[in-house]
Amino acid sequence: MAEGKVDPVHQFTIEPLFGTDHWSIAGYNVAFTNSALWMAITAVVLIVFVAGGAKRAVVPGRWQMAVEGFTGFVDNLLQSNIGAAGRKYLPYIFSLFMFILFANLLGLLPLALVGLHPFTATSHFTVTGVLAVMSFAIVLAVGFAKHGLHFFSLFVPHGTPLPMIPIIFPIELISFMVRPFSLGLRLFVAMMAGHVLLEVLSGFVISGTNAGALTFGIAALPSFLLMIGICALELLVAGIQAYVFALLTCVYLNDAENLH
Amino acid sequence: MDAQSAKLLGAGLAAIGAGLASLGVGNVFAKFLEGALRNPGAADGQQGRLFIGFAAAELLGLLSFVVAMILIFVA
């Protein structure tokens, strides 16, 4: 790598903040990393946000309205996708949606201006994969608890002609089994791609500015203007990806709750 | 051609997949807007399906990004 070139994937490095390699449980290092720190910050911000708004005032203030807006939004999502039986999943889907949303948004904060390095916890497949596996495990648990072995009828859509069943069944089974993978991958790649793009553009701005007035005009300035637009797009993507994750979890839960 | 340049070429070719997925995502929103303008009353109720279609189309583009990342950093 050339001298002074911006490394776009360095921002995803996981490094232990305190604790050393000796902190291990069953061979796995459990040192407190920057990823863990930012997930803890996300959880604290989320708890403060919700606790500050849970006031039960008859005439809600701004903060309470914000929290009620989010809970109402998630409740509406569950009602329209699962129906009345979806109400019991509200705590899980709300936590999932808000955690992903806050983790995405906190990773975009321009804290580097004051020397801190924001870290997007959701830009790692280990984090999003665990969230996806959690959703998938709940789908499996609900499906088997509610329908027993009849849950396998999910893989044979209602009204399939008999000769088609040997073909349909493997296709449906594969499309079902790939769900946790695609769910986690979508969030992780969308966040990672956005941050890499911003880092590459900021590399253009820095090296273009350093190389003189001409490259500043033709490379650095347009890149900087593009960066502003991409930042706005990233805020949108942060919201959309959190919404899509919650929405797809609802759709999968609907399969488990109501079969086809 | 040595292996390293072949990997980088493959990663560049994977970017075609991202471009094609952008056509798919654009198509999802274009068709939704077309339908929504014909029947605005039904549009709000279909936003969930809009985002499911968006997520499915986007995932395939993101997979090409993963292929590029694997070629550059893993393979």
Interface residues (C-beta under 8 A of the other chain):
Chain A: V9 L77 S80 N81 S182 L185 R186 V189 A190 M192 A193 I240 Y243 V244 L247 L248 V251
Chain B: G45 G48 F51 I52 F54 A55 E58 L59 L62 L63 F65 V66 M69 F73
